[in-house]
Amino acid sequence: MSATRQLMNVNGLSLAEIVIGTGTPLLMLHGWGASADLMLPLAKSLAPHGYQCLIPDLPGFGESAPPPEAWDTRLYAELMLAYLDAHSIERALLIGHSFGGRISLILGADYADRVMKMALFNSAGVPPRRSLSSRARLKLYKTGRDWLAAFGAKALSERLRAWYGARYGSADYQSAGALKETFLKVVNSDLRPYAERVSVPTLLLWGEKDADTPLWQGETLQKLIPDAGLITFPDAGHFSYLEKPADSVRILDYFFTHDS
């Protein structure tokens, strides 16, 4: 089954996409730093089961243009609604991985009328547990940064910010390039309140060895989302859908085609 690749304009932004298959529309959202290509193996296996898999490169990734300014997760979610509109799709099934899961949580909470069901692989959105020392360090840094900015020492404030990011920032932050401000807005958002409002049937799929979004975060989402189930893969990590492709396809197709 061949995949169609093209560029399209959505709300004035150049967006690249891959579309494969025909049938029930299925929107697939990749993780931070990835692209549609990383979701394509899953789409190729799902499409023959009667799904039209739509996989956009999220803004700033793959071949899509970056956001015109620093975006938060909600702006990504709103663009995905416009993307569905551009395809004349009123409602779709939804798969989100990691950062794509963040976007999905907002869609499932505030735009449930556009989502039939959603499956989240190793979703981000639950804040990590921080040690007492790291919380104290972060508080001290923010106090110093804001104090410098408030007293007109903007250059020093920015230098402190750059130093702190270089010293303590994650690998994703270090490699974010022009998306660093967007990355900070995204990772600093606590999406647990959205999870509590999700009103569509939700399946959580998790690699038990995930070191990026640990299993306890999936267990937290299962407790928060009103209609959610959690399936774990004992020998998989953060990219569980790639590590367990046959199991993932079998589980997803059953979930999508049977009443919950």
Residue frames relative to the residue before (quaternion, step in Angstrom):
aa qw qx qy qz dx dy dz
M 1.0000 0.0000 0.0000 0.0000 0.00 0.00 0.00
S 0.3125 -0.7870 0.5062 0.1634 3.57 -0.64 1.12
A 0.3212 -0.7325 0.5740 0.1755 3.52 -1.22 0.66
T 0.3059 -0.7428 0.5705 0.1712 3.56 -1.03 0.85
R 0.1077 -0.7804 0.6145 0.0421 3.57 -0.85 1.01
Q 0.1714 0.7875 -0.5782 0.1274 3.55 -0.90 0.87
L 0.3865 -0.6579 0.5866 0.2716 3.51 -1.41 0.20
M 0.0103 -0.7890 0.6143 0.0027 3.56 -1.03 0.75
N 0.4092 -0.6899 0.5387 0.2576 3.55 -1.26 0.39
V 0.0205 0.7889 -0.6116 0.0554 3.56 -0.70 1.10
N 0.8316 -0.1079 0.0162 0.5445 3.57 -0.52 1.21
G 0.7214 -0.4574 0.2395 0.4615 3.56 1.00 0.86
L 0.6376 0.5051 -0.3226 0.4840 3.59 1.28 0.10
S 0.4038 -0.7037 0.5297 0.2474 3.56 -0.93 0.92
L 0.0269 -0.8162 0.5741 -0.0586 3.55 -0.57 1.22
A 0.2535 -0.7510 0.5920 0.1460 3.56 -0.88 0.99
E 0.0215 -0.8082 0.5883 -0.0151 3.56 -1.08 0.69
I 0.2012 -0.7013 0.6613 0.1745 3.48 -1.41 0.31
V 0.0499 -0.7783 0.6258 0.0100 3.57 -0.92 0.93
I 0.0759 0.7942 -0.5969 0.0853 3.55 -0.86 1.00
G 0.7979 0.3058 -0.2342 0.4635 3.56 -1.00 0.86
T 0.2462 -0.7280 0.6152 0.1758 3.53 -1.39 0.11
G 0.5353 0.6187 -0.4603 0.3447 3.54 -1.18 0.55
T 0.8156 -0.1764 0.1585 0.5277 3.57 -1.07 -0.76
P 0.4291 -0.7162 0.4767 0.2749 3.63 -0.70 0.99
L 0.0475 -0.7901 0.6102 -0.0328 3.54 -0.94 1.01
L 0.1849 -0.7876 0.5836 0.0704 3.57 -0.45 1.26
M 0.0905 -0.8105 0.5787 -0.0053 3.58 -0.75 1.11
L 0.1056 -0.8279 0.5508 -0.0061 3.58 -0.58 1.22
H 0.3363 -0.7807 0.5028 0.1568 3.54 -0.64 1.18
G 0.5965 -0.5930 0.4229 0.3372 3.53 -1.33 0.17
W 0.7118 -0.4358 0.3371 0.4355 3.54 -1.37 0.10
G 0.8226 0.2264 -0.1884 0.4864 3.55 -1.00 0.91
A 0.6362 0.5160 -0.3289 0.4699 3.59 1.26 -0.06
S 0.2770 -0.7278 0.5893 0.2152 3.57 -1.21 -0.50
A 0.7403 -0.3905 0.2962 0.4602 3.55 -1.32 -0.03
D 0.5771 0.6204 -0.3777 0.3734 3.58 1.08 -0.68
L 0.6706 0.5110 -0.3079 0.4409 3.58 1.04 -0.70
M 0.6692 0.4525 -0.2978 0.5087 3.59 1.25 -0.32
L 0.5026 0.7065 -0.4012 0.2954 3.57 1.24 -0.41
P 0.6338 0.5251 -0.3745 0.4270 3.68 0.84 -0.70
L 0.6478 0.4994 -0.3151 0.4813 3.58 1.01 -0.77
A 0.6507 0.5236 -0.3117 0.4531 3.58 0.98 -0.86
K 0.6445 0.5310 -0.3257 0.4434 3.59 0.97 -0.82
S 0.6840 0.4646 -0.2813 0.4871 3.57 1.11 -0.63
L 0.6828 0.4842 -0.2870 0.4659 3.59 1.11 -0.62
A 0.5946 0.6308 -0.3622 0.3425 3.59 0.95 -0.87
P 0.6750 0.4994 -0.3323 0.4296 3.67 0.81 -0.78
H 0.6199 0.5452 -0.3406 0.4500 3.60 1.24 -0.26
G 0.6653 -0.5372 0.2945 0.4267 3.60 1.26 0.18
Y 0.5386 0.5983 -0.4154 0.4236 3.56 1.05 0.80
Q 0.2715 -0.6886 0.6408 0.2035 3.52 -1.21 0.66
C 0.1571 -0.8235 0.5428 0.0498 3.56 -0.20 1.30
L 0.0776 -0.7838 0.6162 -0.0005 3.55 -0.71 1.14
I 0.0040 0.8191 -0.5689 0.0742 3.56 -0.53 1.23
P 0.1061 -0.8072 0.5780 0.0562 3.61 -0.25 1.18
D 0.4183 -0.5808 0.6154 0.3302 3.51 -1.33 0.39
L 0.3720 -0.7322 0.5163 0.2426 3.59 -0.54 1.06
P 0.6509 -0.5474 0.3440 0.3978 3.61 -1.05 0.71
G 0.7809 0.2836 -0.2532 0.4956 3.55 -0.85 1.09
F 0.7323 0.3589 -0.2116 0.5386 3.58 1.30 -0.13
G 0.7976 0.2338 -0.1923 0.5217 3.55 -1.19 0.52
E 0.7639 -0.3332 0.2682 0.4831 3.54 -0.85 -1.00
S 0.4930 0.6585 -0.4350 0.3663 3.60 1.24 0.16
A 0.5515 -0.6074 0.4606 0.3387 3.56 -1.17 0.65
P 0.5171 -0.6291 0.4675 0.3439 3.60 -1.11 0.54
P 0.6189 -0.5115 0.4114 0.4314 3.59 -1.19 0.30
P 0.5569 -0.6350 0.4175 0.3351 3.61 -1.05 0.67
E 0.7691 0.0718 -0.0458 0.6334 3.57 1.31 -0.34
A 0.6889 -0.4385 0.3360 0.4693 3.58 -1.24 -0.05
W 0.1713 -0.8065 0.5632 0.0549 3.55 -0.64 1.17
D 0.2819 -0.6853 0.6275 0.2389 3.51 -1.33 0.36
T 0.7326 -0.4362 0.2777 0.4426 3.58 -1.27 0.12
R 0.6135 0.5679 -0.3614 0.4129 3.60 1.00 -0.73
L 0.6477 0.5132 -0.3349 0.4527 3.61 0.94 -0.75
Y 0.6086 0.5203 -0.3504 0.4859 3.58 1.09 -0.63
A 0.6497 0.5205 -0.3177 0.4538 3.59 0.94 -0.88
E 0.6675 0.5018 -0.3060 0.4573 3.58 0.91 -0.87
L 0.6278 0.5173 -0.3435 0.4694 3.58 1.07 -0.65
M 0.6285 0.5308 -0.3428 0.4536 3.59 1.04 -0.67
L 0.5991 0.5298 -0.3597 0.4806 3.59 1.11 -0.55
A 0.6604 0.4896 -0.3042 0.4812 3.57 0.96 -0.85
Y 0.6058 0.5528 -0.3426 0.4583 3.57 1.12 -0.67
L 0.6475 0.4914 -0.3145 0.4903 3.59 0.97 -0.82
D 0.6241 0.5396 -0.3325 0.4570 3.58 1.01 -0.81
A 0.6445 0.5353 -0.3199 0.4425 3.58 0.99 -0.86
H 0.7062 0.4003 -0.2450 0.5302 3.57 1.21 -0.51
S 0.4231 -0.7218 0.4443 0.3203 3.60 1.33 0.13
I 0.4148 0.6817 -0.4787 0.3661 3.55 1.02 0.90
E 0.2875 -0.7787 0.5360 0.1539 3.57 -0.62 1.13
R 0.8005 0.0145 0.0305 0.5983 3.58 0.95 -0.90
A 0.0375 -0.8042 0.5931 -0.0128 3.54 -1.05 0.79
L 0.4822 -0.5571 0.5698 0.3640 3.49 -1.36 0.25
L 0.2000 -0.8072 0.5520 0.0608 3.56 -1.13 0.58
I 0.0281 -0.7504 0.6603 0.0138 3.53 -1.06 0.89
G 0.0116 0.7973 -0.6030 0.0245 3.57 -0.90 0.94
H 0.1405 -0.7765 0.6091 0.0800 3.55 -1.00 0.85
S 0.8600 -0.0124 -0.0132 0.5099 3.58 -0.92 0.99
F 0.8144 0.0797 -0.0194 0.5744 3.64 -0.36 -1.18
G 0.6112 0.5413 -0.3447 0.4633 3.57 1.08 -0.68
G 0.6022 0.5493 -0.3469 0.4639 3.56 1.20 -0.50
R 0.5867 0.5597 -0.3630 0.4590 3.57 1.08 -0.67
I 0.6670 0.4957 -0.2947 0.4718 3.55 0.86 -1.00
S 0.6551 0.5344 -0.3053 0.4382 3.56 0.98 -0.90
L 0.6219 0.5486 -0.3504 0.4353 3.60 0.98 -0.75
I 0.6568 0.4878 -0.3110 0.4836 3.58 0.99 -0.78
L 0.6501 0.5073 -0.3233 0.4643 3.59 0.94 -0.83
G 0.6982 0.4812 -0.2763 0.4524 3.58 0.91 -0.87
A 0.6777 0.4802 -0.2865 0.4775 3.57 1.20 -0.49
D 0.8296 0.2605 -0.0963 0.4844 3.55 0.67 -1.13
Y 0.7702 0.2521 -0.1493 0.5665 3.60 1.23 -0.29
A 0.1049 0.8517 -0.5050 0.0925 3.55 1.03 0.85
D 0.5920 0.5850 -0.3702 0.4126 3.59 1.14 -0.49
R 0.6772 0.4736 -0.2865 0.4848 3.59 1.26 -0.28
V 0.7118 0.4292 -0.2249 0.5084 3.58 1.30 -0.25
M 0.3451 -0.7315 0.5510 0.2056 3.59 -0.84 0.96
K 0.7320 -0.1820 0.1755 0.6326 3.53 0.76 -1.17
M 0.1206 -0.8023 0.5740 0.1114 3.56 -1.17 0.34
A 0.1846 -0.7546 0.6241 0.0840 3.50 -1.21 0.76
L 0.1264 -0.8114 0.5701 0.0259 3.55 -0.74 1.09
F 0.1771 -0.7726 0.6039 0.0832 3.55 -0.76 1.09
N 0.8493 -0.1353 0.0902 0.5022 3.57 -0.77 1.10
S 0.0966 0.8643 -0.4860 0.0862 3.53 0.94 0.97
A 0.3587 -0.6662 0.6064 0.2445 3.52 -1.21 0.64
G 0.4216 0.7218 -0.4975 0.2318 3.57 -1.29 0.09
V 0.6770 0.4029 -0.2745 0.5514 3.57 1.26 -0.41
P 0.4669 -0.7019 0.4484 0.2970 3.64 -0.65 1.03
P 0.4942 -0.6589 0.4730 0.3128 3.60 -1.02 0.74
R 0.5002 -0.6088 0.5110 0.3435 3.53 -1.25 0.38
R 0.1336 -0.8021 0.5803 0.0449 3.56 -0.78 1.05
S 0.5013 -0.6376 0.4910 0.3180 3.53 -1.10 0.71
L 0.6648 -0.5025 0.3729 0.4081 3.55 -1.27 0.37
S 0.6669 0.5081 -0.3067 0.4506 3.58 0.96 -0.85
S 0.6675 0.4886 -0.3146 0.4655 3.60 0.97 -0.78
R 0.6269 0.5193 -0.3401 0.4707 3.60 1.07 -0.67
A 0.6501 0.5073 -0.3143 0.4703 3.60 1.00 -0.81
R 0.6432 0.5243 -0.3165 0.4597 3.58 1.00 -0.86
L 0.6652 0.5019 -0.3024 0.4627 3.58 0.93 -0.89
K 0.6493 0.5141 -0.3208 0.4596 3.59 0.96 -0.83
L 0.6505 0.5131 -0.3120 0.4650 3.59 0.98 -0.86
Y 0.6427 0.5279 -0.3150 0.4572 3.56 0.98 -0.87
K 0.6857 0.4835 -0.2936 0.4580 3.60 0.82 -0.97
T 0.6275 0.5334 -0.3395 0.4543 3.58 1.03 -0.75
G 0.6821 0.4874 -0.2822 0.4664 3.56 0.91 -0.95
R 0.6461 0.5273 -0.3133 0.4542 3.56 0.95 -0.86
D 0.7068 0.4593 -0.2647 0.4684 3.56 0.84 -1.01
W 0.6204 0.5401 -0.3479 0.4498 3.59 1.06 -0.69
L 0.6518 0.5095 -0.3117 0.4673 3.58 0.94 -0.87
A 0.6682 0.4983 -0.3047 0.4608 3.58 0.92 -0.87
A 0.6593 0.5275 -0.3078 0.4385 3.57 0.98 -0.86
F 0.7405 0.3832 -0.2168 0.5077 3.58 1.08 -0.67
G 0.6713 -0.5749 0.2818 0.3735 3.54 1.13 0.62
A 0.5665 0.5839 -0.3968 0.4251 3.59 1.24 0.06
K 0.0127 -0.8590 0.5117 -0.0108 3.54 0.75 1.10
A 0.6379 0.5372 -0.3350 0.4385 3.58 0.98 -0.83
L 0.6639 0.4903 -0.2987 0.4792 3.57 0.97 -0.85
S 0.6182 0.5470 -0.3333 0.4556 3.55 1.06 -0.78
E 0.6731 0.4844 -0.2893 0.4781 3.57 0.98 -0.87
R 0.6300 0.5241 -0.3367 0.4638 3.59 1.05 -0.71
L 0.6362 0.5122 -0.3233 0.4779 3.57 1.02 -0.78
R 0.6427 0.5293 -0.3158 0.4550 3.54 0.99 -0.84
A 0.6642 0.4988 -0.3009 0.4685 3.58 0.95 -0.91
W 0.6492 0.5164 -0.3204 0.4574 3.58 0.97 -0.85
Y 0.6718 0.5016 -0.3091 0.4489 3.57 0.86 -0.94
G 0.6509 0.5181 -0.3148 0.4569 3.57 0.98 -0.84
A 0.6708 0.4944 -0.2959 0.4669 3.57 0.98 -0.87
R 0.7067 0.4718 -0.2604 0.4585 3.57 1.04 -0.80
Y 0.8371 0.1984 -0.0610 0.5061 3.58 0.84 -0.94
G 0.4871 0.6850 -0.4326 0.3261 3.61 1.22 -0.12
S 0.5509 -0.6191 0.4553 0.3253 3.57 -1.19 0.62
A 0.6795 -0.4633 0.3648 0.4366 3.55 -1.31 0.17
D 0.6278 0.5298 -0.3393 0.4583 3.60 1.02 -0.74
Y 0.6471 0.5040 -0.3248 0.4709 3.58 0.99 -0.80
Q 0.6555 0.5343 -0.3172 0.4291 3.57 0.90 -0.93
S 0.7579 0.3780 -0.1990 0.4930 3.58 1.03 -0.78
A 0.4565 0.7328 -0.4217 0.2771 3.59 1.27 0.01
G 0.2626 -0.7999 0.5095 0.1781 3.60 1.16 -0.39
A 0.8421 -0.0818 0.0954 0.5245 3.56 -0.82 -1.07
L 0.6556 0.5184 -0.3112 0.4522 3.60 1.25 -0.25
K 0.3279 0.7831 -0.4890 0.2003 3.61 1.20 0.20
E 0.6645 0.4877 -0.3134 0.4716 3.59 0.93 -0.83
T 0.6247 0.5151 -0.3310 0.4846 3.57 1.05 -0.74
F 0.6346 0.5419 -0.3295 0.4417 3.58 0.93 -0.89
L 0.6655 0.5032 -0.3097 0.4560 3.58 0.91 -0.89
K 0.6486 0.5089 -0.3228 0.4650 3.58 0.97 -0.80
V 0.6666 0.5128 -0.2994 0.4506 3.55 1.01 -0.85
V 0.7601 0.4102 -0.2410 0.4427 3.59 0.62 -1.09
N 0.6688 0.4988 -0.3125 0.4541 3.59 1.14 -0.42
S 0.5665 0.5846 -0.3937 0.4269 3.59 1.26 0.07
D 0.2745 -0.7423 0.5963 0.1345 3.54 -0.93 1.02
L 0.1467 -0.8401 0.5197 0.0507 3.58 -0.37 1.22
R 0.3284 0.7557 -0.5071 0.2530 3.61 1.16 0.34
P 0.6350 0.5121 -0.3597 0.4529 3.66 0.94 -0.64
Y 0.6237 0.5123 -0.3424 0.4809 3.60 1.10 -0.61
A 0.6230 0.5545 -0.3435 0.4317 3.58 0.95 -0.87
E 0.6477 0.5325 -0.3145 0.4450 3.57 1.00 -0.80
R 0.7288 0.4228 -0.2325 0.4859 3.59 1.17 -0.56
V 0.4162 0.6998 -0.4875 0.3152 3.60 1.22 -0.02
S 0.0820 -0.8353 0.5437 -0.0035 3.57 -0.70 1.07
V 0.5834 0.5189 -0.4055 0.4754 3.57 1.14 0.59
P 0.5993 -0.5487 0.4192 0.4049 3.62 -1.11 0.53
T 0.0692 -0.8266 0.5572 -0.0384 3.55 -0.75 1.10
L 0.1248 -0.7649 0.6289 0.0627 3.53 -1.01 0.91
L 0.1810 -0.7693 0.6081 0.0752 3.56 -0.86 1.05
L 0.0486 -0.7888 0.6128 0.0001 3.56 -0.83 1.01
W 0.0131 -0.8495 0.5186 -0.0958 3.55 -0.61 1.17
G 0.3459 -0.6841 0.6004 0.2278 3.52 -1.15 0.70
E 0.4427 -0.7293 0.4528 0.2590 3.58 -0.64 1.09
K 0.7012 0.4477 -0.2632 0.4885 3.59 1.19 -0.47
D 0.3291 0.7649 -0.4919 0.2543 3.57 1.24 0.31
A 0.1779 -0.7975 0.5708 0.0809 3.57 -0.72 1.09
D 0.6318 0.5446 -0.3292 0.4427 3.62 1.24 -0.31
T 0.7510 0.0314 -0.0184 0.6594 3.57 1.00 -0.88
P 0.2421 -0.8320 0.4785 0.1421 3.59 0.23 1.27
L 0.6961 -0.5132 0.3256 0.3822 3.51 -1.24 0.59
W 0.6068 0.5703 -0.3757 0.4066 3.61 0.97 -0.69
Q 0.6050 0.5429 -0.3619 0.4564 3.60 1.16 -0.50
G 0.6320 0.5096 -0.3261 0.4842 3.58 1.07 -0.68
E 0.6403 0.5139 -0.3183 0.4738 3.56 1.03 -0.78
T 0.6175 0.5350 -0.3376 0.4674 3.57 1.10 -0.69
L 0.6640 0.4961 -0.3048 0.4692 3.59 0.91 -0.90
Q 0.6214 0.5438 -0.3502 0.4422 3.59 1.00 -0.73
K 0.6730 0.4865 -0.2963 0.4718 3.57 1.00 -0.77
L 0.7036 0.4894 -0.2660 0.4413 3.58 1.03 -0.78
I 0.6941 0.4598 -0.2823 0.4767 3.59 0.92 -0.89
P 0.5031 -0.7102 0.3958 0.2928 3.62 -0.59 1.10
D 0.8013 0.1472 -0.0573 0.5771 3.61 0.91 -0.89
A 0.3609 0.7417 -0.4760 0.3049 3.56 0.40 1.26
G 0.1147 -0.7548 0.6409 0.0795 3.52 -1.22 0.64
L 0.2467 -0.7741 0.5709 0.1184 3.57 -1.14 0.63
I 0.0558 -0.7625 0.6445 0.0088 3.55 -0.92 1.02
T 0.1515 -0.8061 0.5685 0.0639 3.58 -0.84 0.97
F 0.2532 -0.7249 0.6228 0.1503 3.51 -1.28 0.63
P 0.3923 -0.7810 0.4311 0.2241 3.61 -0.25 1.26
D 0.7891 0.3312 -0.1620 0.4913 3.59 0.96 -0.81
A 0.5965 0.5682 -0.3591 0.4387 3.59 1.18 0.45
G 0.3456 -0.7338 0.5523 0.1924 3.52 -1.30 0.46
H 0.8502 -0.1653 0.1165 0.4860 3.55 -1.07 -0.79
F 0.7411 0.3361 -0.2097 0.5421 3.61 1.07 -0.65
S 0.0118 -0.8681 0.4961 -0.0113 3.54 0.81 1.07
Y 0.6426 0.5364 -0.3401 0.4286 3.61 1.03 -0.67
L 0.6617 0.4602 -0.3030 0.5084 3.59 1.22 -0.43
E 0.6700 0.5017 -0.2878 0.4653 3.55 1.11 -0.70
K 0.7759 0.1914 -0.0965 0.5933 3.58 1.15 -0.63
P 0.0106 -0.8695 0.4935 0.0151 3.62 0.69 1.04
A 0.6843 0.4836 -0.3103 0.4489 3.61 0.80 -0.92
D 0.6547 0.5025 -0.3121 0.4706 3.58 0.92 -0.86
S 0.6443 0.5399 -0.3217 0.4358 3.57 0.96 -0.89
V 0.6776 0.4890 -0.2951 0.4632 3.58 0.87 -0.95
R 0.6523 0.5187 -0.3168 0.4530 3.59 0.90 -0.89
I 0.6826 0.4832 -0.2834 0.4693 3.59 0.90 -0.94
L 0.6699 0.5094 -0.3057 0.4453 3.57 0.88 -0.93
D 0.6749 0.4939 -0.3141 0.4493 3.58 0.83 -0.92
Y 0.6357 0.5107 -0.3356 0.4716 3.59 0.99 -0.72
F 0.6658 0.5133 -0.2994 0.4512 3.58 0.90 -0.95
F 0.7041 0.4829 -0.2668 0.4471 3.56 0.88 -0.95
T 0.7733 0.3926 -0.1917 0.4595 3.61 1.02 -0.72
H 0.7024 0.4145 -0.2713 0.5112 3.58 1.23 -0.10
D 0.5481 -0.6001 0.4648 0.3513 3.56 -1.13 0.63
S 0.3867 -0.7302 0.5166 0.2245 3.55 -0.97 0.89
